[in-house]
């Protein structure tokens, strides 16, 4: 995990709604990620 953070990476998938301390994530990158997944399944 430290290697990922050192290279500028971070969480892209939001945490579950019942998590006590939700982690931050980039909502714009998450939206783009979903678009790629939807079109690759078609």
Backbone as CSV, one residue per row, in Angstrom:
resi,resn,N_x,N_y,N_z,CA_x,CA_y,CA_z,C_x,C_y,C_z
1,UNK,0.815,-1.193,0.000,0.000,0.000,0.000,0.865,1.266,0.000
2,UNK,1.955,1.249,0.691,2.837,2.415,0.738,3.425,2.720,-0.633
3,UNK,3.715,1.682,-1.408,4.256,1.883,-2.752,3.237,2.588,-3.633
4,UNK,1.985,2.213,-3.497,0.921,2.842,-4.276,0.784,4.307,-3.889
5,UNK,0.763,4.590,-2.601,0.649,5.974,-2.139,1.849,6.803,-2.595
6,UNK,3.046,6.209,-2.559,4.251,6.925,-2.954,4.226,7.304,-4.430
7,UNK,3.550,6.501,-5.258,3.489,6.800,-6.681,2.299,7.689,-7.039
8,UNK,1.546,8.154,-6.027,0.446,9.078,-6.269,-0.909,8.414,-6.383
9,UNK,-0.997,7.115,-6.123,-2.265,6.397,-6.206,-3.070,6.516,-4.939
10,UNK,-4.347,6.187,-5.061,-5.214,6.234,-3.906,-6.496,5.476,-4.170
11,UNK,-7.391,5.412,-3.208,-8.639,4.675,-3.383,-9.501,5.278,-4.490
12,UNK,-10.095,4.418,-5.284,-10.978,4.857,-6.353,-12.399,4.383,-6.083
13,UNK,-12.548,3.311,-5.337,-13.861,2.759,-5.029,-14.290,3.286,-3.661
14,UNK,-15.518,3.801,-3.551,-15.961,4.318,-2.256,-16.108,3.208,-1.223
15,UNK,-15.969,3.571,0.037,-16.142,2.591,1.104,-17.630,2.323,1.315
16,UNK,-17.927,1.275,2.045,-19.323,0.937,2.323,-19.971,2.013,3.180
17,UNK,-21.274,2.159,3.038,-21.979,3.218,3.744,-21.996,3.008,5.253
18,UNK,-21.824,1.765,5.713,-21.863,1.509,7.150,-20.484,1.548,7.806
19,UNK,-19.473,1.927,7.072,-18.125,2.006,7.626,-18.044,3.148,8.627
20,UNK,-17.426,2.914,9.766,-17.344,3.915,10.832,-16.546,5.139,10.372
21,UNK,-15.401,4.907,9.741,-14.575,5.997,9.231,-14.444,5.841,7.716
22,UNK,-15.352,6.452,6.950,-15.285,6.306,5.489,-13.995,6.893,4.931
23,UNK,-13.429,6.215,3.943,-12.203,6.723,3.333,-12.559,7.687,2.206
24,UNK,-11.665,8.618,1.938,-11.861,9.564,0.852,-11.523,8.894,-0.470
25,UNK,-12.211,9.314,-1.526,-11.917,8.810,-2.862,-12.250,9.893,-3.873
26,UNK,-11.682,9.790,-5.052,-11.902,10.763,-6.107,-13.153,10.379,-6.886
27,UNK,-14.229,11.131,-6.727,-15.507,10.796,-7.353,-15.441,10.878,-8.869
28,UNK,-14.655,11.803,-9.411,-14.546,11.937,-10.868,-13.864,10.719,-11.486
29,UNK,-12.787,10.254,-10.875,-12.094,9.069,-11.386,-12.994,7.850,-11.245
30,UNK,-13.769,7.775,-10.174,-14.693,6.656,-9.984,-15.727,6.610,-11.108
31,UNK,-16.257,7.760,-11.499,-17.221,7.807,-12.591,-16.598,7.309,-13.896
32,UNK,-15.368,7.737,-14.178,-14.688,7.291,-15.396,-14.410,5.793,-15.346
33,UNK,-14.052,5.283,-14.188,-13.780,3.862,-14.023,-15.028,3.046,-14.366
34,UNK,-16.184,3.498,-13.883,-17.422,2.797,-14.170,-17.743,2.810,-15.658
35,UNK,-17.508,3.915,-16.343,-17.756,3.969,-17.778,-16.940,2.920,-18.516
36,UNK,-15.688,2.787,-18.156,-14.823,1.799,-18.792,-15.353,0.391,-18.536
37,UNK,-15.774,0.111,-17.311,-16.292,-1.215,-16.991,-17.588,-1.511,-17.745
38,UNK,-18.489,-0.520,-17.838,-19.765,-0.749,-18.523,-19.560,-1.046,-20.000
39,UNK,-18.660,-0.305,-20.663,-18.450,-0.507,-22.086,-17.644,-1.759,-22.391
40,UNK,-16.834,-2.218,-21.451,-16.046,-3.425,-21.696,-16.894,-4.675,-21.539
41,UNK,-18.034,-4.583,-20.864,-18.908,-5.745,-20.691,-19.824,-5.949,-21.891
42,UNK,-20.000,-4.917,-22.693,-20.943,-4.960,-23.812,-20.456,-5.727,-24.953
